[in-house]
Amino acid sequence: MNKQPVANNQTSRNSRRKSHRSLYAIAAVLSLIGLADAIYLTVEHLVGETAGCIVSKGCSEVLGSKYAAVGPVPLAAFGALAYFAAFSLAILALFEYQRVQTFLMLLVQSMFAVNLWLLLLQAFVLHAFCDYCLLSAAVTLVLTATAFAAHIRTQPLSS
């Protein structure tokens, strides 16, 4: 009679393991999307071009503002570094390096906070929105939710 709950518990653990691995794979793909967006904006900034908007009309105002760079370094370059780090950590977490899961959570929470600040800046200071910035914010939101869900899935089951 005791063997049945143990078997069900083992099945539940295997299911959770597969689930959190899938979530880390999704986090890695999301990070690559964000990385591509950030690299595009960094290159555009470095060559002196302003990316044109597709949906909204505020890209030139946002990307040309004093908030678009920290000194000579475009803000998007910091985003590219963050997305690359998130990708790397998600891949390591996918292969069950337990210690990186906490670092991934801290990183995506920081990215979420920065994106929230940048959205508020666009809305209340610049009064303009950039399509690429909105894409980054959406990717970061989903990345944060995905990393959080994966982190929850890696926690031990209570007996």
PyMOL commands that set and color helices and strands:
alter all, ss='L'
color gray80, all
select helices_A, chain A and resi 3-46+59-63+66-68+75-94+98-126+131-153
alter helices_A, ss='H'
color red, helices_A
select strands_A, chain A and resi 69-70+73-74
alter strands_A, ss='S'
color yellow, strands_A
deselect
rebuild
show_as cartoon
